[in-house]
């Protein structure tokens, strides 16, 4: 074994030759990695709300719509709806004619209510009877009675004779529908929780109330979830928008947002984040090495094996995975801070006065330290979040590569550069600190114990804040122009406080409609619970398959109403009301056809694609033998609701929906809250696995209970410090920052491992080695914190929180090493 450990020092050129071949293959493998900007890898598996969120993004076209927020120029005050509508029409024509954007755009929608209007006119009105509920059918039978017909026809006559200005539309509607079937249709829709109209904007363009903003919808031609198609569509459409804005002085800005622009922006941010975080980490480490060592050669000597190890790790990772998420991209910066630790300890042997020991002096401690860090990554492998498992995989591979490179490439480089002098550590301060601790060991341990008790108290102190964040929006890069434009559009065009998407699945079409109707009923029945949750009445609306298609089974009273319609006679009632002969004949013919008119089905709904995409999936509706549909619950909080009302309403609505068989409430808010609950149990499991695995590994390495417990002090301090800082600052752990805790279990052990390993020398040699080791531990702690701190250069808030959390935990691990581990191992070495 010793011959293999010392081989790189004895055969440096052969070692470098083999490394060059391995790294060339790894580089070719890395080239196949592509960024994945979707949220799918960040969504836990096995959580229904999270799985439904993934289904929403992958299967439903409505989630992939793009919108353009057009705003009037500030130099043109007042209402500018005419100019904005003209611009919207020109923009639509330009996109459709553009050779790049046209083929990538299925349609440009300036009047979103037009599709709903044609649906009502062509499909619903000719077959209105199946849409009526039991109450409406009873009302229809009453209106079809002789007394009812007389009253309705007299109303028509009064409208015709009134001659009120602007009443032409009401008169025409009354003549076409004297019985008022359309009124009964609307009332039935309202009772079902939805509505039967052309939407909030009627049949016209989506213009703001002040006439200074316009929304234009764009439907991409690509499949939902296709990142390449989203990027191409976004680039082509944005170029057309920029040209159109530049040519129109009446328009101040036109901003693109929605699914494809956000995905395209996030993909570019991933590449930028990886470059920025790794560059920041390298710069921080360069500065650290200049301070820590006497020569410029120190950092290149450490950086070359570090880079080689990371490249090898990512190369092996690329053999198993083809995509790079924001979290795995950030792993490069994290591993830069972790992997350089091995090089620092190896440099400490050659440059810290222990020449000649070489790999034999650090191979054992390095194996123990690397093993604990690998176990920390392995504990994250049980996570239900795919991106976390990928992070654990690339982290373990990169760390293993860095440790192997530190024992192969670095010794070979040191052997070839020996004449230039090994980098010498400026460890005088560390030796003086070790001497001070050795002089007052009891005071140091007492200070460490007091600090530990304070940290534990802060971690357990009840502050009323949640331990886990429920905001999945923190997973999006910031600043984020598409999301900022979306937020501005929601302020300009307020429709509701929030929406709750619901994925409904069933075995067949009839069961799907029944399940959708059950969701609508559950939402209506939840009104008392919602009122209690919000402290006042909550406005709720519902759009789903059951609000667009009739129920598969007619309600009671349907047959009686159909029979009455077949025998309706408006002639006598019209004559008694004084109407002209034949005035109501077209209406009578339409009423008699209603009982036998075929009810609209999904095929009819798909003939109106914009309307259908709001409730039906793109392409095939089947998934594992089941049919899918999308329902949307819109809700508005009462005035004066407190800050926590929104979350309570989301929970109450989600629980009511999830109680319906085949229905799953989802969306960023619902998914975030459910995931937050899941994180608590998952974090406990990861910590338990990491703790048990590290404990077993340490027992295998040291074989003494006291030594193992001493080595575990720093990671325990780090975990407690992270929980205490988040608790006191009111910053809950999020989907990514929970990774800090199992990582700290593996990383924090390293400090104690090296201190204990060098203390085993005993006597004066141990005292000298401990001073050198303490310096290495200090430098590695700073380098690790620098690697994690470089995540602050990323644009994703959740990843920035992960970096800050880990940096604080590493600092706590170092402090525990100095105040507790060092005095105890010094005392043991003296004995």
C-alpha positions in Angstrom: 0.0 0.0 0.0 2.8 2.4 0.9 4.4 1.9 -2.6 1.2 2.9 -4.3 0.8 5.9 -1.9 4.3 7.2 -2.7 4.2 6.3 -6.4 3.3 9.8 -7.7 6.3 11.3 -5.8 8.6 8.7 -7.3 7.2 8.7 -10.8 5.9 12.2 -11.4 6.1 12.4 -15.2 4.2 9.1 -15.6 1.6 10.3 -13.2 1.1 13.5 -15.2 0.8 11.6 -18.4 -1.9 9.3 -17.1 -3.7 12.3 -15.7 -3.6 14.1 -19.0 -5.4 11.2 -20.8 -8.0 10.9 -18.0 -8.8 14.6 -18.1 -9.1 14.7 -21.9 -11.7 12.0 -21.8 -13.5 13.9 -18.9 -13.5 17.1 -20.9 -15.1 15.4 -23.9 -17.8 13.9 -21.6 -18.6 17.3 -20.0 -19.3 18.8 -23.4 -22.6 16.9 -23.6 -24.1 18.6 -20.6 -27.0 20.9 -21.3 -28.7 23.4 -18.9 -32.1 22.5 -17.6 -33.9 25.7 -16.6 -37.3 24.1 -15.7 -38.5 23.7 -12.2 -39.1 20.0 -12.7 -35.8 18.8 -11.2 -36.4 21.0 -8.1 -39.9 19.5 -7.4 -39.9 16.5 -5.0 -41.1 13.1 -6.1 -43.8 11.3 -4.3 -45.6 14.6 -3.2 -48.9 14.8 -5.1 -49.0 18.6 -5.2 -45.4 18.6 -6.5 -46.1 15.9 -9.1 -49.1 17.8 -10.2 -47.0 21.0 -10.6 -44.7 19.0 -12.9 -47.7 17.7 -14.9 -49.0 21.2 -15.3 -45.7 22.4 -16.8 -45.2 19.3 -19.0 -48.7 18.6 -20.3 -50.8 21.8 -20.4 -50.3 24.4 -23.0 -51.8 27.2 -20.9 -48.7 27.0 -18.7 -46.5 27.8 -21.7 -48.3 30.9 -22.9 -46.3 34.0 -23.4 -47.7 37.5 -23.0 -46.5 41.0 -24.0 -47.2 43.9 -21.7 -47.4 47.0 -23.9 -47.3 50.4 -22.0 -47.9 53.8 -23.5 -45.0 56.3 -23.6 -44.7 58.7 -20.7 -44.6 61.6 -23.2 -48.1 60.7 -24.4 -50.4 61.3 -21.4 -54.0 60.3 -21.1 -56.0 57.4 -22.5 -54.1 55.8 -25.4 -56.2 52.7 -26.0 -56.7 53.5 -29.7 -52.9 53.8 -30.3 -52.2 50.7 -28.2 -54.7 48.5 -30.0 -53.3 49.7 -33.3 -49.8 48.8 -32.1 -51.1 45.4 -31.0 -52.5 44.6 -34.4 -49.3 45.7 -36.1 -47.3 43.6 -33.7 -49.4 40.5 -34.4 -49.0 40.9 -38.1 -45.3 41.5 -37.8 -44.8 38.3 -35.7 -46.9 36.2 -38.1 -44.9 37.5 -41.2 -41.5 37.3 -39.6 -39.5 34.4 -41.1 -38.0 33.5 -37.7 -40.9 34.2 -35.3 -43.8 33.2 -37.5 -43.2 29.4 -37.7 -42.5 29.3 -33.9 -45.8 31.1 -33.1 -49.1 29.3 -33.3 -51.3 32.3 -32.8 -51.3 35.9 -31.6 -54.3 36.7 -29.4 -55.4 40.3 -29.1 -59.0 39.6 -28.2 -59.1 36.7 -25.7 -62.8 36.8 -25.3 -63.5 36.1 -29.0 -62.9 32.3 -28.7 -65.2 32.1 -25.7 -67.8 34.1 -27.6 -67.7 31.8 -30.6 -67.9 28.8 -28.2 -71.1 30.2 -26.6 -72.6 31.1 -30.0 -71.7 28.0 -31.9 -71.8 25.2 -29.3 -73.5 26.2 -26.1 -76.5 28.2 -27.3 -77.8 25.5 -29.8 -77.6 22.9 -27.0 -78.4 24.9 -23.9 -80.7 22.4 -22.2 -78.0 20.0 -20.8 -76.2 23.0 -19.2 -79.2 23.8 -16.9 -79.1 22.6 -13.3 -82.2 21.4 -11.4 -83.1 24.9 -10.2 -82.9 26.3 -13.7 -84.9 23.5 -15.2 -87.7 24.1 -12.7 -87.6 27.8 -13.6 -87.7 26.9 -17.3 -90.8 24.7 -16.8 -92.5 27.6 -15.0 -91.7 30.0 -17.8 -93.1 27.5 -20.4 -96.4 27.3 -18.6 -99.3 29.3 -20.1 -99.0 31.9 -17.4 -95.2 32.0 -17.7 -95.3 32.4 -21.5 -97.9 35.2 -21.2 -95.6 37.1 -18.8 -92.5 36.6 -20.9 -94.1 37.7 -24.2 -95.6 40.7 -22.5 -92.1 41.7 -21.4 -90.9 41.4 -25.0 -93.8 43.6 -26.1 -93.0 46.2 -23.4 -89.4 46.3 -24.6 -90.4 46.8 -28.2 -92.8 49.6 -27.3 -90.5 51.3 -24.8 -88.1 52.8 -27.3 -85.5 53.6 -24.7 -82.2 54.9 -26.1 -79.5 52.1 -26.3 -82.0 49.4 -25.7 -81.7 47.8 -29.2 -79.4 45.0 -27.9 -81.8 44.1 -25.1 -84.7 44.1 -27.5 -82.9 41.9 -30.0 -81.9 39.5 -27.2 -85.5 39.3 -25.9 -86.9 38.6 -29.3 -84.3 35.9 -30.0 -84.8 34.4 -26.5 -88.2 35.4 -25.1 -88.2 32.6 -22.5 -84.8 33.7 -21.1 -82.9 30.5 -21.5 -79.6 32.5 -21.6 -80.5 34.0 -18.2 -81.0 30.5 -16.8 -77.7 29.4 -18.3 -75.8 32.2 -16.6 -77.5 31.5 -13.3 -76.6 27.8 -13.5 -73.0 28.6 -14.2 -72.8 31.0 -11.3 -74.2 28.3 -8.9 -71.6 25.9 -10.2 -68.9 28.4 -9.2 -68.0 29.5 -12.7 -69.4 31.8 -15.3 -70.6 31.6 -18.9 -69.4 34.7 -20.6 -66.5 36.0 -22.7 -64.3 36.7 -19.7 -63.2 39.8 -17.9 -62.4 41.7 -21.2 -65.5 40.8 -23.1 -64.9 40.5 -26.8 -62.4 43.3 -27.0 -58.6 43.7 -26.5 -57.1 43.4 -23.0 -56.8 47.1 -22.2 -56.2 48.4 -18.7 -58.8 50.6 -16.9 -56.8 53.8 -17.6 -56.2 52.9 -21.2 -52.4 53.0 -20.9 -51.5 49.3 -21.0 -52.3 46.4 -23.3 -51.8 42.7 -23.0 -51.2 40.5 -26.1 -51.1 36.7 -25.7 -48.7 34.6 -27.8 -49.2 30.9 -28.2 -45.9 29.1 -29.1 -45.9 26.3 -31.6 -43.6 24.1 -29.6 -44.5 21.4 -27.2 -44.8 22.3 -23.4 -41.6 21.8 -21.5 -39.3 22.1 -24.6 -36.5 24.4 -23.5 -34.8 24.7 -26.9 -38.1 25.6 -28.5 -38.8 28.1 -25.7 -35.4 29.8 -26.2 -35.7 30.0 -30.0 -39.3 31.4 -29.7 -38.3 33.9 -27.1 -35.3 35.2 -29.1 -37.3 35.5 -32.3 -40.3 37.2 -30.8 -38.3 39.6 -28.7 -36.4 40.8 -31.8 -39.8 41.5 -33.5 -41.1 43.3 -30.4 -37.9 45.5 -30.2 -38.2 46.6 -33.8 -41.9 47.4 -33.4 -41.4 49.5 -30.3 -38.5 51.4 -31.9 -40.8 52.3 -34.8 -43.7 53.5 -32.7 -43.2 56.7 -30.5 -46.6 56.2 -28.8 -45.3 53.0 -27.1 -42.9 53.4 -24.2 -42.1 49.7 -23.6 -43.3 46.2 -24.5 -42.1 43.5 -22.2 -42.3 39.7 -22.8 -43.2 37.3 -20.0 -44.8 34.0 -19.3 -43.5 30.4 -19.4 -41.2 30.4 -22.4 -39.4 33.7 -21.7 -38.9 32.8 -18.1 -37.5 29.4 -19.0 -35.2 30.9 -21.6 -33.9 33.6 -19.1 -33.4 31.0 -16.4 -31.3 28.8 -18.8 -29.0 31.7 -19.6 -28.8 32.6 -15.9 -27.6 29.0 -15.1 -24.7 29.3 -17.5 -23.8 32.8 -16.2 -24.2 31.7 -12.5 -21.8 28.8 -13.0 -19.2 31.0 -14.6 -19.6 33.8 -12.1 -19.6 31.6 -9.0 -16.6 29.5 -10.0 -14.7 32.6 -11.1 -15.6 34.3 -7.8 -14.5 31.2 -5.9 -11.1 31.1 -7.7 -10.5 34.8 -7.1 -11.3 34.4 -3.4 -9.0 31.4 -3.1 -6.2 33.2 -5.0 -6.3 36.0 -2.4 -6.5 33.5 0.4 -3.4 31.7 -0.8 -1.4 34.9 -1.2 -2.1 35.7 2.4 -1.6 32.1 3.7 1.6 31.2 1.8 4.8 33.0 0.9 4.9 32.2 -2.8 2.8 32.8 -5.9 3.3 29.1 -6.8 1.1 28.0 -3.9 -2.3 28.6 -5.6 -1.4 27.1 -9.0 -0.1 24.1 -7.3 -3.3 23.7 -5.4 -5.6 24.8 -8.2 -4.3 22.4 -10.8 -5.2 19.2 -8.9 -8.4 20.9 -7.8 -9.5 21.7 -11.3 -8.4 18.3 -12.5 -10.5 16.6 -9.8 -13.6 18.7 -10.5 -13.3 18.1 -14.2 -13.0 14.4 -13.6 -16.0 14.4 -11.3 -18.2 16.3 -13.7 -17.0 14.1 -16.6 -18.1 11.0 -14.7 -21.4 12.8 -13.8 -22.0 13.5 -17.5 -21.9 9.8 -18.2 -25.0 9.4 -16.0 -26.8 12.7 -16.6 -27.2 14.9 -19.6 -28.5 18.1 -18.0 -27.2 20.7 -15.6 -29.6 22.3 -13.2 -28.9 25.5 -11.2 -28.1 23.5 -8.2 -25.6 21.2 -10.0 -24.1 24.2 -11.7 -23.5 25.7 -8.3 -21.8 22.5 -7.1 -18.7 23.7 -9.0 -18.2 26.6 -6.6 -19.0 24.5 -3.6 -16.5 21.8 -4.5 -13.9 24.4 -5.2 -14.0 25.4 -1.6 -14.2 21.8 -0.4 -11.7 20.2 -2.7 -8.9 22.7 -2.2 -8.8 21.6 1.5 -7.0 18.4 0.5 -4.4 20.3 -1.4 -3.9 22.7 1.6 -3.3 19.8 4.0 -0.9 18.2 1.5 1.0 21.5 1.0 1.1 21.8 4.8 3.2 18.6 4.9 5.8 19.8 2.4 5.8 23.5 3.4 5.2 23.3 7.1 8.4 21.8 8.3 7.5 18.2 7.8 9.5 17.5 4.6 9.9 13.9 3.6 6.7 12.7 5.1 4.8 13.2 1.8 1.7 11.3 1.1 2.3 9.0 4.0 1.7 11.8 6.6 -1.7 12.8 5.2 -3.1 9.8 3.4 -4.8 8.4 6.5 -6.4 11.7 7.8 -7.3 12.6 4.3 -9.1 9.3 3.7 -11.0 9.8 7.0 -11.9 13.4 6.2 -12.9 12.7 2.6 -14.9 9.7 3.7 -17.0 11.8 6.1 -17.6 14.5 3.4 -18.6 11.8 0.9 -21.1 10.4 3.5 -22.5 13.9 3.9 -23.2 14.0 0.2 -24.5 10.4 0.2 -27.0 11.3 2.9 -28.6 13.8 0.4 -29.0 10.9 -2.1 -32.2 9.9 -0.2 -33.8 13.2 -1.0 -37.0 13.1 -3.1 -35.8 16.2 -5.1 -34.1 15.0 -8.3 -31.8 18.1 -8.4 -30.7 17.4 -4.8 -29.8 13.9 -5.8 -27.9 15.2 -8.8 -26.1 17.7 -6.5 -25.1 14.8 -4.2 -23.9 12.7 -7.1 -21.7 15.5 -8.7 -20.6 16.6 -5.2 -19.4 13.1 -4.3 -17.7 12.5 -7.6 -16.0 15.9 -7.6 -14.8 15.6 -4.1 -13.5 12.2 -4.7 -11.7 13.4 -7.8 -10.2 16.4 -5.8 -8.9 14.1 -3.1 -7.3 11.6 -5.5 -5.8 14.5 -7.4 -4.3 15.9 -4.2 -2.5 12.6 -3.6 -1.4 12.1 -7.2 -1.1 15.3 -9.3 -0.1 17.6 -6.5 2.8 15.3 -5.2 4.0 14.9 -8.9 3.9 18.7 -9.4 5.8 19.2 -6.0 8.4 16.7 -7.1 9.0 18.5 -10.4 9.0 22.0 -8.8 11.1 21.1 -5.7 13.9 23.3 -6.8 11.7 26.3 -6.8 10.9 25.7 -3.1 7.7 24.3 -1.7 5.2 27.0 -0.6 5.8 27.8 3.1 2.9 28.4 5.4 2.8 31.5 7.5 1.8 29.5 10.5 3.3 31.7 13.2 -0.1 33.0 14.2 -1.5 29.5 14.4 1.3 28.3 16.5 0.8 31.2 18.9 -2.9 30.5 19.0 -2.2 26.8 19.8 0.2 27.9 22.5 -2.4 30.3 24.1 -5.0 27.5 24.1 -2.5 25.1 25.6 -1.7 27.6 28.3 -5.4 28.0 29.3 -7.2 24.9 28.2 -10.0 25.0 30.8 -10.8 28.6 29.9 -11.1 27.7 26.3 -13.3 24.7 26.9 -15.5 26.8 29.3 -15.9 29.5 26.6 -16.8 26.9 24.0 -19.4 25.3 26.3 -20.9 28.7 27.1 -21.1 29.5 23.4 -22.6 26.1 22.7 -25.4 26.6 25.3 -26.2 30.0 23.9 -26.4 28.6 20.4 -28.7 25.7 21.5 -30.9 28.2 23.3 -31.2 30.4 20.2 -32.0 27.4 18.0 -34.8 26.3 20.3 -36.2 29.7 21.2 -39.8 30.1 20.0 -39.9 33.1 17.6 -43.2 32.3 15.8 -41.6 32.1 12.4 -41.8 29.0 10.2 -38.8 26.7 10.0 -39.2 26.1 6.3 -39.9 28.6 3.5 -43.0 28.0 1.4 -41.9 30.3 -1.5 -40.8 28.3 -4.6 -40.3 31.6 -6.4 -36.9 31.8 -4.6 -35.8 29.1 -7.0 -36.0 31.6 -9.9 -32.9 33.8 -10.7 -33.1 37.5 -9.6 -33.3 40.0 -11.1 -35.7 38.4 -13.5 -37.2 40.7 -16.2 -39.9 38.2 -17.3 -41.1 37.7 -13.7 -40.9 41.5 -13.0 -43.0 42.1 -16.1 -45.5 39.5 -14.9 -45.7 41.2 -11.4 -46.4 44.6 -13.1 -49.1 43.0 -15.3 -50.8 41.5 -12.3 -51.0 45.0 -10.7 -52.3 46.6 -13.8 -54.8 43.9 -14.6 -56.0 42.7 -11.2 -58.3 39.6 -11.6 -57.9 37.9 -8.2 -55.5 37.7 -5.3 -54.3 34.3 -6.5 -55.2 31.2 -8.4 -55.1 27.6 -7.4 -54.5 25.1 -10.3 -56.1 21.7 -9.9 -55.1 18.6 -11.8 -58.0 16.2 -12.3 -57.7 12.7 -13.5 -60.2 9.9 -14.2 -60.6 6.7 -16.2 -62.9 8.2 -18.9 -64.4 11.4 -20.1 -67.6 11.1 -18.2 -65.8 10.4 -14.9 -63.5 13.3 -15.6 -66.3 15.7 -15.9 -67.9 14.3 -12.8 -64.7 14.6 -10.8 -64.3 18.2 -12.1 -67.8 19.0 -11.0 -67.0 17.5 -7.6 -64.0 19.8 -7.2 -66.3 22.8 -8.0 -68.8 21.6 -5.3 -66.0 21.1 -2.8 -64.8 24.6 -3.3 -68.3 26.0 -2.8 -68.8 23.9 0.3 -65.5 25.2 1.7 -66.9 28.7 2.0 -67.3 28.6 5.8 -63.7 27.2 6.3 -62.3 29.9 4.0 -64.2 32.6 5.9 -62.7 31.4 9.2 -59.2 31.2 7.7 -59.3 34.7 6.2 -61.3 36.4 8.9 -64.0 37.4 6.4 -65.8 36.2 3.2 -63.5 35.0 0.4 -64.5 35.6 -3.2 -64.1 32.4 -5.1 -64.5 31.6 -8.8 -64.1 28.3 -10.7 -63.2 27.4 -14.3 -63.0 23.8 -15.3 -64.2 21.1 -17.7 -67.6 20.9 -15.9 -68.1 24.6 -16.4 -67.6 24.3 -20.2 -69.3 20.9 -20.9 -72.6 19.7 -19.6 -72.8 17.0 -16.9 -72.8 13.5 -18.3 -76.0 12.6 -16.4 -79.0 15.0 -16.7 -80.4 16.3 -13.5 -83.9 15.6 -12.3 -86.5 17.6 -14.2 -84.6 17.4 -17.5 -87.1 15.1 -19.2 -90.1 17.2 -18.1 -88.4 20.4 -19.4 -87.5 18.7 -22.7 -91.1 17.6 -23.2 -92.4 21.1 -22.5 -90.0 22.6 -25.0 -91.1 20.2 -27.7 -94.6 21.4 -27.4 -94.0 25.1 -26.8 -96.4 27.4 -28.6 -95.4 31.1 -28.6 -97.9 32.1 -31.2 -101.0 32.4 -29.0 -99.0 34.1 -26.2 -97.4 36.6 -28.7 -100.8 37.4 -30.2 -102.3 38.0 -26.7 -99.4 40.4 -26.0 -100.0 42.3 -29.1 -96.9 41.3 -31.0 -96.9 41.0 -34.8 -97.8 37.6 -36.2 -94.7 35.4 -36.6 -92.5 37.7 -34.6 -91.4 34.9 -32.3 -91.5 32.1 -34.8 -87.6 31.8 -35.0 -87.4 31.7 -31.3 -90.0 29.0 -31.1 -88.2 26.9 -33.7 -85.0 27.2 -31.7 -86.7 26.2 -28.4 -88.3 23.1 -30.0 -84.8 22.0 -31.3 -83.2 22.3 -27.9 -84.2 18.9 -26.4 -82.7 16.9 -29.3 -79.6 19.0 -30.0 -76.4 17.0 -29.4 -74.5 18.2 -26.3 -70.9 19.6 -26.9 -68.1 17.2 -26.0 -64.3 17.5 -25.8 -64.0 17.2 -29.6 -66.2 20.3 -29.9 -64.2 22.1 -27.2 -60.9 21.4 -29.0 -62.3 23.3 -32.1 -61.9 26.4 -29.9 -58.2 25.9 -29.0 -57.6 28.9 -26.8 -60.6 28.0 -24.6 -59.7 24.3 -24.6 -56.1 24.9 -23.6 -57.4 26.3 -20.3 -58.8 22.9 -19.3 -57.4 20.2 -21.5 -53.8 19.0 -21.9 -51.9 19.4 -25.1 -51.8 16.5 -27.5 -53.1 13.2 -26.1 -55.3 13.4 -22.9 -54.1 10.0 -21.7 -51.6 9.3 -19.0 -51.2 5.7 -17.9 -54.7 4.9 -19.0 -56.3 8.0 -17.3 -57.7 11.2 -18.7 -56.4 14.6 -17.5 -58.0 18.0 -17.1 -57.1 21.3 -15.5 -59.4 23.3 -13.2 -58.6 26.8 -11.8 -59.9 28.2 -8.6 -59.6 32.0 -8.4 -59.9 33.6 -5.0 -59.8 37.1 -3.4 -59.1 37.9 0.2 -61.4 40.1 2.2 -60.3 43.7 2.9 -58.1 44.0 6.0 -57.0 40.4 6.0 -53.8 39.8 8.1 -50.5 38.7 6.7 -51.0 35.0 7.4 -54.5 34.8 5.8 -53.1 34.0 2.3 -51.3 30.9 3.5 -54.3 29.7 5.5 -56.6 30.1 2.5 -54.2 28.2 0.3 -54.1 25.4 2.8 -57.9 25.3 3.3 -58.6 25.4 -0.4 -55.9 22.8 -1.1 -57.2 20.4 1.6 -60.8 20.8 0.3 -59.7 20.0 -3.3 -57.4 17.1 -2.3 -60.3 15.4 -0.5 -62.0 14.9 -3.9 -60.9 11.5 -5.4 -58.8 12.1 -8.5 -58.1 15.8 -7.8 -54.8 17.4 -6.7 -54.4 21.1 -5.8 -51.1 22.5 -7.0 -49.4 25.7 -8.1 -46.3 27.5 -6.7 -48.0 28.5 -3.5 -49.7 25.2 -2.7 -46.7 23.2 -3.9 -44.4 25.3 -1.8 -46.4 24.8 1.4 -46.7 21.1 0.9 -43.0 20.8 0.1 -42.2 22.8 3.2 -44.0 20.3 5.3 -42.2 17.4 3.5 -38.8 19.1 4.1 -39.1 18.7 7.9 -39.3 14.9 7.8 -36.8 14.7 4.9 -34.2 16.8 6.7 -34.5 14.7 9.9 -34.0 11.6 7.8 -30.9 13.0 5.9 -29.4 14.2 9.2 -29.9 10.8 10.8 -28.4 9.0 7.9 -25.4 11.3 7.7 -24.9 11.1 11.5 -25.0 7.4 11.7 -22.8 6.9 8.6 -20.2 9.4 9.8 -20.2 7.8 13.3 -19.6 4.4 11.8 -16.8 5.6 9.6 -15.1 7.4 12.5 -15.3 4.3 14.7 -13.7 2.4 11.8 -10.9 5.0 11.6 -10.2 5.8 15.3 -11.7 2.9 17.2 -12.1 5.0 20.4 -15.4 6.4 21.7 -13.8 9.4 23.3 -11.9 10.3 20.1 -15.0 9.9 17.9 -17.1 12.1 20.2 -14.5 14.7 20.2 -14.3 14.8 16.4 -18.1 15.2 16.2 -18.1 18.4 18.3 -17.4 20.8 15.3 -20.2 19.5 13.0 -22.7 19.5 15.9 -21.7 23.2 16.5 -22.1 24.0 12.9 -25.6 22.5 12.6 -26.8 24.2 15.8 -25.3 27.6 14.6 -27.2 27.4 11.3 -30.5 26.6 13.0 -29.9 29.3 15.6 -29.0 32.0 13.0 -32.0 31.2 10.9 -34.3 31.2 13.9 -33.2 34.5 15.3 -33.0 36.2 11.9 -36.4 35.0 10.9 -35.0 33.4 7.7 -36.6 29.9 7.3 -34.7 27.1 5.6 -35.8 26.7 1.9 -35.7 23.8 -0.5 -31.9 24.2 -1.1 -30.6 25.6 2.2 -31.6 22.4 4.0 -28.7 20.8 2.1 -26.4 22.7 4.4 -27.1 20.6 7.4 -26.2 17.1 6.2 -23.2 18.7 4.4 -22.0 20.3 7.6 -22.1 16.9 9.3 -19.6 15.6 6.8 -17.6 18.7 6.3 -17.3 19.8 9.9 -15.8 16.5 11.0 -12.7 17.3 8.9 -11.3 19.9 11.4 -11.4 17.5 14.3 -10.0 14.6 12.2 -6.8 16.4 11.3 -6.2 17.8 14.8 -6.7 14.4 16.4 -4.6 12.6 13.8 -1.6 14.9 14.4 -2.0 14.7 18.2 -1.4 11.0 18.0 2.3 11.7 17.4 2.7 12.5 21.1 5.2 14.7 22.9 7.0 17.7 21.3 6.4 16.3 17.8 2.7 16.4 18.4 2.8 20.0 19.6 4.7 21.1 16.4 2.4 19.1 14.2 -0.7 20.6 15.9 0.5 24.1 15.3 0.9 23.3 11.6 -2.4 21.4 11.5 -4.3 24.2 13.2 -3.0 26.5 10.5 -4.1 24.1 7.8 -7.5 23.7 9.5 -7.9 27.5 9.6 -6.9 28.0 6.0 -9.2 25.1 4.9 -12.1 26.6 6.9 -11.6 30.0 5.2 -11.3 28.4 1.8 -14.4 26.3 2.3 -16.3 29.4 3.5 -14.9 31.2 0.4 -16.2 28.5 -1.8 -19.6 28.6 -0.3 -19.5 32.4 -0.1 -19.0 32.5 -3.9 -22.5 31.3 -4.2 -23.5 34.8 -3.2 -22.4 35.8 -6.7 -25.3 33.7 -8.2 -28.6 35.1 -9.2 -30.9 32.5 -7.5 -32.0 33.6 -4.0 -32.3 30.0 -2.7 -28.8 29.2 -3.8 -27.4 32.4 -2.3 -29.1 31.4 1.0 -27.5 28.0 0.7 -24.1 29.6 0.4 -24.5 32.0 3.3 -25.9 29.2 5.5 -22.9 26.9 4.8 -20.4 29.7 5.3 -21.8 30.5 8.7 -21.8 26.8 9.7 -18.2 26.4 8.6 -17.2 29.3 10.8 -19.0 27.7 13.8 -17.2 24.4 13.1 -13.8 26.2 13.2 -14.6 28.0 16.4 -15.6 24.8 18.1 -12.4 23.2 16.9 -10.3 25.9 18.5 -12.2 26.2 21.7 -13.0 22.6 22.4 -11.1 20.1 20.2 -7.7 21.8 20.3 -7.3 22.1 24.1 -8.5 18.5 24.7 -6.2 17.0 22.0 -3.3 19.1 23.3 -3.8 17.7 26.8 -4.0 14.2 25.4 -0.8 14.8 23.4 1.0 16.0 26.5 0.1 12.9 28.3 
